[in-house]
Amino acid sequence: LGAVSLESDMFNLNRIALLGNYNLKEKLTVKYLKTEWFEPLSYPESGYLEQVIVQVPKDVEYLQLYVSGYNWIPVKAKDGVLNYKFDQPIELKFSQTRLFVKSSDNRWGGTLLVK
């Protein structure tokens, strides 16, 4: 699961294996969302995530944010920037943590934080 394009960073291809029962046709509808991640840039030393800042295309306003081990969170971008601060810092549950943003038209962009 995940999407790539010619613009994808080849050193940060965030791919998830499809295991078990799944609808392949549905999974292949995921499209690439161009993103530039400003925060976090690396796994936080504290092990807690406080804020996410991501540049997205200006035509994208409504998104969902995913952090490994948590549910999708509805968020909103303004002028092509998603700046989301958690009410309280969230503990990262895994040494490899995936962050995704997805748009309402099923475009996804992500990054991987490695402890």
Accessible surface in RSA format (square Angstrom, percent):
REM  Atomic radii and reference values for relative SASA: ProtOr
REM  Chains: A
REM  Algorithm: Lee & Richards
REM  Probe-radius: 1.40
REM  Slices: 20
REM RES _ NUM      All-atoms   Total-Side   Main-Chain    Non-polar    All polar
REM                ABS   REL    ABS   REL    ABS   REL    ABS   REL    ABS   REL
RES LEU A   1    38.63  21.5  24.12  17.3  14.51  36.5  29.74  20.9   8.89  23.9
RES GLY A   2    14.12  17.4   0.00   N/A  14.12  17.4   1.52   4.2  12.59  28.2
RES ALA A   3    25.28  23.2   3.47   5.4  21.81  49.6   8.12  11.4  17.15  45.4
RES VAL A   4    77.26  50.8  55.62  50.4  21.64  52.1  55.62  48.3  21.64  58.7
RES SER A   5    44.89  37.9  22.95  30.6  21.94  50.5  36.00  76.7   8.89  12.5
RES LEU A   6   190.56 106.1 156.46 111.9  34.10  85.7 160.34 112.6  30.22  81.3
RES GLU A   7   107.57  61.8  77.31  58.5  30.26  72.1  41.76  80.8  65.81  53.7
RES SER A   8    25.81  21.8   7.81  10.4  18.01  41.5  10.47  22.3  15.34  21.5
RES ASP A   9    83.95  58.8  68.91  68.6  15.04  35.6  36.98  87.0  46.97  46.8
RES MET A  10   143.12  74.1 123.47  81.7  19.65  46.8  86.97  73.9  56.15  74.4
RES PHE A  11   177.51  88.8 141.56  87.7  35.95  93.5 147.92  89.7  29.59  84.7
RES ASN A  12    50.47  34.8  36.97  35.7  13.50  32.5  14.27  34.3  36.19  35.0
RES LEU A  13    85.48  47.6  60.87  43.6  24.60  61.8  61.97  43.5  23.51  63.3
RES ASN A  14    14.54  10.0   5.54   5.4   9.00  21.7   6.21  15.0   8.33   8.1
RES ARG A  15   116.93  49.1 102.22  52.1  14.71  35.0  42.39  57.9  74.54  45.2
RES ILE A  16    57.20  32.6  52.36  39.0   4.84  11.7  54.34  39.1   2.86   7.7
RES ALA A  17    76.25  70.1  47.06  72.6  29.20  66.4  58.25  82.0  18.01  47.7
RES LEU A  18    54.47  30.3  32.42  23.2  22.05  55.4  34.19  24.0  20.28  54.6
RES LEU A  19   151.43  84.3 126.89  90.8  24.54  61.7 128.87  90.5  22.57  60.7
RES GLY A  20    67.35  83.1   0.00   N/A  67.35  83.1  42.66 117.1  24.70  55.3
RES ASN A  21   164.31 113.3 128.80 124.5  35.51  85.5  38.59  92.9 125.72 121.5
RES TYR A  22   102.22  47.7  63.90  36.4  38.32  99.7  36.38  27.3  65.84  81.2
RES ASN A  23    85.07  58.7  73.66  71.2  11.41  27.5  26.96  64.9  58.12  56.2
RES LEU A  24    92.32  51.4  88.31  63.2   4.02  10.1  88.31  62.0   4.02  10.8
RES LYS A  25   172.57  84.2 163.15 100.1   9.42  22.4 110.38  99.3  62.19  66.2
RES GLU A  26   101.52  58.3  94.72  71.7   6.79  16.2  36.01  69.6  65.51  53.5
RES LYS A  27    61.71  30.1  55.32  33.9   6.39  15.2  15.85  14.3  45.86  48.9
RES LEU A  28   131.64  73.3 105.36  75.4  26.28  66.1 108.07  75.9  23.57  63.4
RES THR A  29    68.65  48.8  60.95  61.8   7.69  18.3  62.20  83.5   6.45   9.7
RES VAL A  30    20.66  13.6   6.08   5.5  14.58  35.1   6.08   5.3  14.58  39.5
RES LYS A  31   107.37  52.4 103.38  63.4   3.98   9.5  74.35  66.9  33.02  35.2
RES TYR A  32    55.48  25.9  41.12  23.4  14.36  37.4  32.08  24.1  23.41  28.9
RES LEU A  33     0.62   0.3   0.00   0.0   0.62   1.6   0.34   0.2   0.28   0.8
RES LYS A  34   120.55  58.8 116.47  71.5   4.07   9.7  70.90  63.8  49.64  52.9
RES THR A  35    30.01  21.3   7.37   7.5  22.63  53.9   1.47   2.0  28.54  43.1
RES GLU A  36    95.49  54.8  91.55  69.3   3.94   9.4  33.77  65.3  61.72  50.4
RES TRP A  37    29.35  11.8  17.90   8.7  11.46  26.9  17.90   9.5  11.46  18.6
RES PHE A  38    95.65  47.9  83.35  51.6  12.30  32.0  83.78  50.8  11.87  34.0
RES GLU A  39    65.35  37.5  65.25  49.4   0.10   0.2  19.99  38.7  45.36  37.0
RES PRO A  40    11.85   8.6   7.83   7.1   4.02  14.6  10.32   8.5   1.53   9.5
RES LEU A  41   141.83  79.0 105.91  75.8  35.92  90.3 108.03  75.9  33.80  91.0
RES SER A  42    77.78  65.7  68.86  91.9   8.91  20.5  42.00  89.4  35.78  50.1
RES TYR A  43    27.20  12.7  13.24   7.5  13.96  36.3   8.91   6.7  18.29  22.5
RES PRO A  44    29.69  21.6  19.09  17.4  10.59  38.5  28.70  23.7   0.99   6.2
RES GLU A  45   189.26 108.7 145.67 110.2  43.59 103.8  66.43 128.5 122.83 100.3
RES SER A  46    78.08  66.0  46.73  62.4  31.35  72.2  53.33 113.6  24.74  34.7
RES GLY A  47    14.74  18.2   0.00   N/A  14.74  18.2  14.61  40.1   0.13   0.3
RES TYR A  48    97.04  45.3  93.48  53.2   3.57   9.3  58.35  43.9  38.69  47.7
RES LEU A  49     3.91   2.2   3.59   2.6   0.32   0.8   3.91   2.7   0.00   0.0
RES GLU A  50    93.00  53.4  89.29  67.6   3.71   8.8  16.81  32.5  76.19  62.2
RES GLN A  51    39.10  21.9  38.14  27.9   0.95   2.3   1.08   2.3  38.02  28.8
RES VAL A  52     0.00   0.0   0.00   0.0   0.00   0.0   0.00   0.0   0.00   0.0
RES ILE A  53    37.30  21.2  37.30  27.8   0.00   0.0  37.30  26.9   0.00   0.0
RES VAL A  54     0.00   0.0   0.00   0.0   0.00   0.0   0.00   0.0   0.00   0.0
RES GLN A  55    79.99  44.7  78.75  57.6   1.24   2.9  10.57  22.5  69.42  52.7
RES VAL A  56     5.29   3.5   0.00   0.0   5.29  12.8   2.25   2.0   3.04   8.2
RES PRO A  57    40.22  29.3  27.36  24.9  12.87  46.8  39.58  32.7   0.64   4.0
RES LYS A  58   166.29  81.1 139.48  85.6  26.80  63.8  88.80  79.9  77.49  82.5
RES ASP A  59   111.97  78.4  70.88  70.5  41.09  97.2  51.75 121.8  60.22  60.1
RES VAL A  60     7.56   5.0   2.31   2.1   5.25  12.7   5.54   4.8   2.01   5.5
RES GLU A  61    78.00  44.8  73.84  55.9   4.16   9.9  24.01  46.4  53.99  44.1
RES TYR A  62   133.82  62.5 129.66  73.8   4.16  10.8  98.99  74.4  34.83  42.9
RES LEU A  63     6.81   3.8   0.00   0.0   6.81  17.1   2.61   1.8   4.20  11.3
RES GLN A  64    69.21  38.7  69.21  50.6   0.00   0.0  11.16  23.8  58.05  44.0
RES LEU A  65     0.00   0.0   0.00   0.0   0.00   0.0   0.00   0.0   0.00   0.0
RES TYR A  66    54.28  25.3  54.28  30.9   0.00   0.0  25.03  18.8  29.25  36.1
RES VAL A  67     0.59   0.4   0.28   0.3   0.31   0.8   0.28   0.2   0.31   0.9
RES SER A  68    10.85   9.2  10.67  14.2   0.18   0.4   6.55  14.0   4.30   6.0
RES GLY A  69    32.65  40.3   0.00   N/A  32.65  40.3  17.13  47.0  15.51  34.7
RES TYR A  70    63.29  29.5  50.96  29.0  12.34  32.1  50.31  37.8  12.98  16.0
RES ASN A  71   129.20  89.1 120.68 116.6   8.52  20.5  28.53  68.7 100.67  97.3
RES TRP A  72    75.26  30.2  57.83  28.0  17.43  40.9  37.88  20.2  37.38  60.6
RES ILE A  73    41.61  23.7  40.74  30.4   0.87   2.1  41.61  30.0   0.00   0.0
RES PRO A  74   111.91  81.6  96.46  87.9  15.44  56.1  96.94  80.0  14.96  93.0
RES VAL A  75    12.70   8.4   0.44   0.4  12.26  29.5   9.31   8.1   3.39   9.2
RES LYS A  76   118.29  57.7  98.53  60.5  19.75  47.0  54.15  48.7  64.14  68.3
RES ALA A  77     3.66   3.4   0.00   0.0   3.66   8.3   0.09   0.1   3.57   9.4
RES LYS A  78   162.12  79.1 154.25  94.6   7.86  18.7 100.84  90.8  61.28  65.3
RES ASP A  79   110.03  77.1  88.59  88.2  21.45  50.7  27.16  63.9  82.88  82.7
RES GLY A  80     2.47   3.0   0.00   N/A   2.47   3.0   1.47   4.0   1.00   2.2
RES VAL A  81    60.81  40.0  56.93  51.5   3.88   9.3  56.93  49.5   3.88  10.5
RES LEU A  82     1.38   0.8   1.38   1.0   0.00   0.0   1.38   1.0   0.00   0.0
RES ASN A  83    91.07  62.8  62.99  60.9  28.08  67.6  17.34  41.7  73.73  71.3
RES TYR A  84    57.43  26.8  56.02  31.9   1.40   3.6  33.65  25.3  23.78  29.3
RES LYS A  85   137.07  66.9 119.77  73.5  17.30  41.2  67.93  61.1  69.13  73.6
RES PHE A  86    14.62   7.3   8.31   5.1   6.31  16.4   8.49   5.1   6.13  17.5
RES ASP A  87   151.18 105.9 112.80 112.3  38.39  90.8  38.58  90.8 112.60 112.3
RES GLN A  88   139.18  77.8 134.21  98.1   4.97  11.8  36.94  78.6 102.25  77.5
RES PRO A  89    69.25  50.5  55.36  50.5  13.89  50.5  55.36  45.7  13.89  86.3
RES ILE A  90    30.16  17.2  27.02  20.1   3.14   7.6  30.16  21.7   0.00   0.0
RES GLU A  91    96.21  55.2  93.22  70.5   2.99   7.1  14.52  28.1  81.69  66.7
RES LEU A  92    11.36   6.3   0.00   0.0  11.36  28.6   0.00   0.0  11.36  30.6
RES LYS A  93   116.45  56.8  83.36  51.1  33.09  78.8  54.82  49.3  61.62  65.6
RES PHE A  94   105.57  52.8  98.12  60.8   7.45  19.4 105.35  63.9   0.22   0.6
RES SER A  95    68.17  57.6  59.29  79.1   8.89  20.5  30.05  64.0  38.12  53.4
RES GLN A  96    97.39  54.5  90.96  66.5   6.43  15.3  14.48  30.8  82.91  62.9
RES THR A  97     0.16   0.1   0.16   0.2   0.00   0.0   0.14   0.2   0.02   0.0
RES ARG A  98    63.60  26.7  63.60  32.4   0.00   0.0   3.32   4.5  60.29  36.5
RES LEU A  99     0.00   0.0   0.00   0.0   0.00   0.0   0.00   0.0   0.00   0.0
RES PHE A 100     7.33   3.7   7.33   4.5   0.00   0.0   7.33   4.4   0.00   0.0
RES VAL A 101     0.00   0.0   0.00   0.0   0.00   0.0   0.00   0.0   0.00   0.0
RES LYS A 102    43.35  21.1  42.62  26.2   0.73   1.7   6.44   5.8  36.91  39.3
RES SER A 103     9.35   7.9   3.05   4.1   6.30  14.5   4.38   9.3   4.97   7.0
RES SER A 104   112.26  94.9  69.36  92.6  42.91  98.8  49.20 104.8  63.07  88.4
RES ASP A 105    67.35  47.2  56.12  55.9  11.23  26.6  41.82  98.4  25.53  25.5
RES ASN A 106    44.91  31.0  43.21  41.8   1.69   4.1  21.41  51.5  23.49  22.7
RES ARG A 107    47.98  20.1  47.98  24.5   0.00   0.0  16.68  22.8  31.31  19.0
RES TRP A 108    23.82   9.6  22.37  10.8   1.45   3.4  22.37  11.9   1.45   2.4
RES GLY A 109     6.27   7.7   0.00   N/A   6.27   7.7   6.27  17.2   0.00   0.0
RES GLY A 110    20.76  25.6   0.00   N/A  20.76  25.6   0.26   0.7  20.50  45.9
RES THR A 111    12.68   9.0  12.68  12.9   0.00   0.0   0.14   0.2  12.54  19.0
RES LEU A 112    54.46  30.3  37.62  26.9  16.84  42.3  37.62  26.4  16.84  45.3
RES LEU A 113     3.73   2.1   2.59   1.8   1.14   2.9   3.73   2.6   0.00   0.0
RES VAL A 114    87.97  57.9  66.56  60.3  21.40  51.6  66.56  57.8  21.40  58.0
RES LYS A 115   168.50  82.2 117.95  72.4  50.56 120.4  84.82  76.3  83.68  89.1
END  Absolute sums over single chains surface
CHAIN  1 A     7694.0       6200.0       1494.0       4142.8       3551.2
END  Absolute sums over all chains
TOTAL          7694.0       6200.0       1494.0       4142.8       3551.2
